């Protein structure tokens, strides 16, 4: 065989393989691009919602609560508006419904409880079955039973509600108020571990229950959609569940290749000021420090040296208070 | 005679493989780079606007210059969605009664309005007076797609005898305005 024939034969054999791999590579590339785009759109929408939350509660100073009911509605509305505009489907009901269906669950993390905003099915007054997003009842952050008698309802702050099972008594207060009854509460670190795990477990449990409900709904309507429990990183849980915010789970956006699209996004509004600044007089000198500071907890509070609260270090410094040398707030 | 056709075929294959295929490959890489540049610049421009709450002629000009440096021509669309909160009244027999609720309304503002503010006619554009101001809570999006065909699309269309109409570079970026720094 001549050289040209050989070359032609070679090309004819190799060319289809090259084309196939090339197309596959292209598809993978486009797919990655698409996924990155969805990620950015959802992250953006959640941040917009968090921005709206923090803006609505910005005016409330430390210790006062915003109107959680109105805020959560506003937050989810903003989230979906942002999604609609990002996908350019605002005003097109079919496409809007398509987008909504891809975000089956939103969780609003409130200060003393959380709300699920998720797809639910109900029949309206004309007896038609409607499937749309609904608010589920508020759930509290309930921890494990302590000392075999105290069940504790946590908040995102330092407030706790302790229910004594033996004498059916509910008491409310700062966690340090209960340190005689519950030894875990004597130490801030221990308390925070308990609180974080309580918050996380409550949310996870509720979410798992909802997944069951959603999947059975889908089976009944013979949809081929299945919700899975998302793999959320440890740090992300910690980051989200420490302040008022919104948690969105998205899945099922159309992709080109590989696994089903799945993404979660969290937006934190940073509205709870956990450690306000406290000022005190020590040895004739004015100091300010965080309420979590060891020196403050162990020494200052016992003696109550002209304690005064501030919202920010700047505010304290303006009044002539020095930063505490222990915690450097 | 048979040998001649064989040679012509080989020549065509040769041209395809030695010239067009590598050229297409290089141009595709270039398109990828252009896409990445456009994506990054769109996000940068729109994020700057969202974080400051306004668009100045200089910001816009710089953005256009930057994406034009990729060598393609683009169609740019700015979309400003004005958000307003209005109370809900019910009209019964000519009388308005307040329902106690409110509604969020959106009005999409045409790009011409934005561009007329930025670059008014017969007026040297100035950053201070000609900036377009947005409100906190408004949405701002920018949409960029290439006009006509990129080189890659043109060559691919030539080889495959097709006519691609969809843009090969398309980016839409934006979100809520978060600041009013004016």
Interface residues (C-beta under 8 A of the other chain):
Chain A: X4 X5 X7 X8 X11 X29 X40 X44 X45 X47 X48 X51 X52 X55 X74 X77 X78 X81 X82 X85 X86 X88 X90
Chain B: X6 X7 X9 X10 X13 X17 X32 X79 X81 X104 X106 X136 X137 X139 X141 X143 X172 X173 X174 X175 X176 X178
